[in-house]
């Protein structure tokens, strides 16, 4: 099933991580769930700690396999446009 893969950048790190990669068929609803502290434990922790986050990149018409490939790379920072700006 095709949907949207998305990359979220947090303003501050939680432990060692500053990014979240997810996949959904219902993008707007899923982001709303994240903002409400529901869904992914990592983003729920960001909400609990009042750490701001934003979707910085999306890939349309992709499936969960694409999400898994990105996660397995363990280098979301390289995919993040906000992080690339900081290194310039």
Long-range contacts (C-beta under 8 A, 24 or more apart in sequence): 1-25, 1-63, 1-64, 2-61, 2-62, 2-63, 3-27, 3-61, 3-62, 3-63, 3-64, 4-58, 4-59, 4-60, 4-61, 4-62, 5-58, 5-59, 5-62, 5-66, 5-67, 5-70, 6-31, 6-55, 6-57, 6-58, 6-59, 7-55, 7-56, 7-57, 7-58, 7-70, 7-76, 7-79, 7-80, 8-34, 8-43, 8-53, 8-54, 8-55, 8-56, 9-53, 9-54, 9-56, 9-80, 9-82, 9-83, 10-46, 10-51, 10-52, 10-53, 11-51, 11-52, 11-53, 12-49, 12-51, 14-42, 14-45, 14-46, 14-49, 14-51, 17-42, 18-76, 18-77, 18-83, 19-76, 19-77, 19-79, 19-80, 20-53, 20-76, 21-67, 21-70, 21-71, 21-76, 22-67, 23-62, 23-63, 23-64, 23-66, 23-67, 27-58, 31-55, 56-80, 56-81, 56-82, 57-81
